[in-house]
Amino acid sequence: MQPTNIKASINSTLPVKPLASGDDHIFFSVGDSPVGKVLVARTIVGVCAVLIGASRHALESDLEARFPGRTLVGNAAKVQDDLGKVVQFIAAPHGDFNLPLDMRHGTVFQRRVWDALLTIPCGARISYSALARRIGEPKAVRAVASASGAAHEPRTRP
């Protein structure tokens, strides 16, 4: 299996705050996928969330809860290409999935975990304890599990 190819598009050294002027907008679109509705959201930097659920309303509410205080712009043409790529990936997962990501919303620790997740080949599995060892925090298994669950982006990493 080939590793995913999205690591190169992430700049995890970006500061969590403050946002640049005009960077408070999140553009999103909702479409259908083989596993249900999918919402893809992006900032001017890149995709900041991919959410999967049963209804458009629930997905929009989830996005609003994850990014309080941000201006949400629905049915955004800016997101259509990203949405198409995500839906296609869900339908037929493969090792070469490439989208620019905006992961500035996480803590430094969370971003370390997310960066490590991106190095796992598509379809491969890793335990939380192995992931904790990989980032040099072997006793932080529960924190690694929590950080993994806090990611708003898709598990285009395994």
Beta strands, then each sheet from edge to edge (+ up, - down):
strand 1: 25-33
strand 2: 36-42
strand 3: 47-53
strand 4: 71-73
sheet 1: 3+ 2- 1+ 4+
end
